[in-house]
Amino acid sequence: MKVAVTGGSGRLGRSVVAGLVETGHEVVSIDRVAAPDAPAAVSQLAVDLTDFAATVAAFGRTAPEAVVHLAAIATPFSAPEPVIWNTNTSIAFHVVQAAVANGATRVLAASSPTPLGYGNPNGWLPSYLPIDERHPLRPWNAYALSKITIESIVAMFAAQQGKAVALGSFRPCFVISPDEWHGAPTQQGHTVAERLADPALAAVSLFNYVDARDAADFVDVWLRAAADLPPGETFFVGAADAMATRPLAELIPRFLPGTDELAADLVDTAPAFSIAKAAELLGWRPARSWRTELALPIASNPSIPVGARS
Ligand SMILES: NC(=O)c1ccc[n+]([C@@H]2O[C@H](COP(=O)([O-])OP(=O)(O)OC[C@H]3O[C@@H](n4cnc5c(N)ncnc54)[C@H](O)[C@@H]3O)[C@@H](O)[C@H]2O)c1
């Protein structure tokens, strides 16, 4: 398939681009900036996707069969709230509109788990655990609201396009790119080893994470299955375990008091986010875990069994 990946130079985008090339797709990366380490087979287009005319021209020139939309301001509060809102919502609308107008038949857009509302300084508790795609959404910042809007944009175009275009969205958990297993800083600045050693760091997002290459595998599986899926579906895409060295039945109540009963079933390595929908509808399962990928010891945390480190 000829696939355009927006945001192909980013933390997740680089793995998605590499993964799609490996599985035999022809890939065009559309980003404001080029990735110096992109595979040689990838064409890179420099486009500011907030510019609708430039976006239409880019999709007209490349005419991809499939589009994976990742470009966004990807961190809450990393820019003024109106900038995050305007950028993320306008980019998403421009990309989907330009993609379908130029003949794309599959469009997958990145949402996020943040619309759930965790981390709200005024308080937040899950309605149930593990969290799945039916869980209520209670966004409290422009980034989270922009991601709900992106899911709505996908649903709107799915309704408008019917069987002509398969559209969907996915909510990647906290993305760990391959170099971060070797000590590069994660999106929030700390290393993976530090996040594991201090549970307060990962508690805010309920210890969720996904290896960027597993998310890339999800994208490939979705692209191949898209035409047979119900229209406009959203999927959580996470690891099969938690970014924690202790069971979440113990950790979640420590950081979200009052959740003892809700968290009671999250024993052993069970994560707080269910990926059952992706397994059931797509047959996708993550292949990697911090237990198989982490290259550095978690020196300050003796509770990790030696055999759990690679
Ligand atoms: N990283 C995570 O943990 C995480 C979790 C959930 C969802 N997401 C979502 O996944 C997607 C990718 O995230 P990421 O971590 O790779 O982010 P990133 O910031 O590393 O990459 C985003 C890319 O988008 C590009 N971009 C931004 N504005 C643009 C514009 N106006 N025109 C063209 N390109 C533009 C940037 O240049 C960058 O390469 C985003 O939509 C993000 O919201 C990420």
The ligand as an SDF file (V2000), in Angstrom:
LIG
                    3D

 44 48  0  0  0  0  0  0  0  0999 V2000
    4.0480   10.0920   22.8110 N   0  0  0  0  0  0  0  0  0  0  0  0
    3.0230    9.6210   23.5010 C   0  0  0  0  0  0  0  0  0  0  0  0
    3.1830    9.0810   24.6020 O   0  0  0  0  0  0  0  0  0  0  0  0
    1.6160    9.7010   22.9420 C   0  0  0  0  0  0  0  0  0  0  0  0
    0.5610    9.1450   23.6830 C   0  0  0  0  0  0  0  0  0  0  0  0
   -0.7380    9.2420   23.1860 C   0  0  0  0  0  0  0  0  0  0  0  0
   -0.9590    9.8390   21.9680 C   0  0  0  0  0  0  0  0  0  0  0  0
    0.0830   10.3770   21.2610 N   0  0  0  0  0  0  0  0  0  0  0  0
   -0.2110   10.9920   19.9720 C   0  0  0  0  0  0  0  0  0  0  0  0
    0.5530   10.3240   18.9800 O   0  0  0  0  0  0  0  0  0  0  0  0
    0.9520   11.2450   17.9680 C   0  0  0  0  0  0  0  0  0  0  0  0
    2.4610   11.2180   17.8170 C   0  0  0  0  0  0  0  0  0  0  0  0
    3.0550   11.5740   19.0570 O   0  0  0  0  0  0  0  0  0  0  0  0
    4.6360   11.6950   19.2330 P   0  0  0  0  0  0  0  0  0  0  0  0
    4.9460   11.3520   20.6260 O   0  0  0  0  0  0  0  0  0  0  0  0
    5.3290   11.0020   18.1230 O   0  0  0  0  0  0  0  0  0  0  0  0
    4.8210   13.2780   19.0740 O   0  0  0  0  0  0  0  0  0  0  0  0
    6.0830   14.0770   18.5410 P   0  0  0  0  0  0  0  0  0  0  0  0
    5.9660   15.4690   19.0800 O   0  0  0  0  0  0  0  0  0  0  0  0
    7.3450   13.3350   18.7990 O   0  0  0  0  0  0  0  0  0  0  0  0
    5.8230   14.0980   16.9880 O   0  0  0  0  0  0  0  0  0  0  0  0
    4.8200   14.9010   16.4110 C   0  0  0  0  0  0  0  0  0  0  0  0
    5.2760   15.2550   15.0110 C   0  0  0  0  0  0  0  0  0  0  0  0
    4.2650   16.1000   14.4270 O   0  0  0  0  0  0  0  0  0  0  0  0
    4.9270   17.1020   13.6930 C   0  0  0  0  0  0  0  0  0  0  0  0
    4.0730   18.2840   13.5780 N   0  0  0  0  0  0  0  0  0  0  0  0
    3.5810   19.0330   14.6020 C   0  0  0  0  0  0  0  0  0  0  0  0
    2.9130   20.0780   14.1100 N   0  0  0  0  0  0  0  0  0  0  0  0
    2.9640   19.9770   12.7550 C   0  0  0  0  0  0  0  0  0  0  0  0
    2.4670   20.7640   11.6920 C   0  0  0  0  0  0  0  0  0  0  0  0
    1.7910   21.9060   11.9140 N   0  0  0  0  0  0  0  0  0  0  0  0
    2.6890   20.3590   10.4220 N   0  0  0  0  0  0  0  0  0  0  0  0
    3.3970   19.2140   10.1750 C   0  0  0  0  0  0  0  0  0  0  0  0
    3.9100   18.4460   11.1490 N   0  0  0  0  0  0  0  0  0  0  0  0
    3.6980   18.8320   12.4270 C   0  0  0  0  0  0  0  0  0  0  0  0
    6.1890   17.4160   14.4850 C   0  0  0  0  0  0  0  0  0  0  0  0
    7.1810   18.0440   13.6690 O   0  0  0  0  0  0  0  0  0  0  0  0
    6.5910   16.0440   14.9970 C   0  0  0  0  0  0  0  0  0  0  0  0
    7.5350   15.4080   14.1570 O   0  0  0  0  0  0  0  0  0  0  0  0
    0.3940   12.5950   18.3860 C   0  0  0  0  0  0  0  0  0  0  0  0
   -0.8410   12.7960   17.7560 O   0  0  0  0  0  0  0  0  0  0  0  0
    0.2070   12.4440   19.8800 C   0  0  0  0  0  0  0  0  0  0  0  0
   -0.7870   13.3240   20.3740 O   0  0  0  0  0  0  0  0  0  0  0  0
    1.3690   10.3110   21.7190 C   0  0  0  0  0  0  0  0  0  0  0  0
  1  2  1  0
  2  3  2  0
  2  4  1  0
  4  5  1  0
  4 44  2  0
  5  6  2  0
  6  7  1  0
  7  8  2  0
  8  9  1  0
  8 44  1  0
  9 10  1  0
  9 42  1  0
 10 11  1  0
 11 12  1  0
 11 40  1  0
 12 13  1  0
 13 14  1  0
 14 15  2  0
 14 16  1  0
 14 17  1  0
 17 18  1  0
 18 19  2  0
 18 20  1  0
 18 21  1  0
 21 22  1  0
 22 23  1  0
 23 24  1  0
 23 38  1  0
 24 25  1  0
 25 26  1  0
 25 36  1  0
 26 27  1  0
 26 35  1  0
 27 28  2  0
 28 29  1  0
 29 30  1  0
 29 35  2  0
 30 31  1  0
 30 32  2  0
 32 33  1  0
 33 34  2  0
 34 35  1  0
 36 37  1  0
 36 38  1  0
 38 39  1  0
 40 41  1  0
 40 42  1  0
 42 43  1  0
M  CHG  2   8   1  16  -1
M  END
$$$$
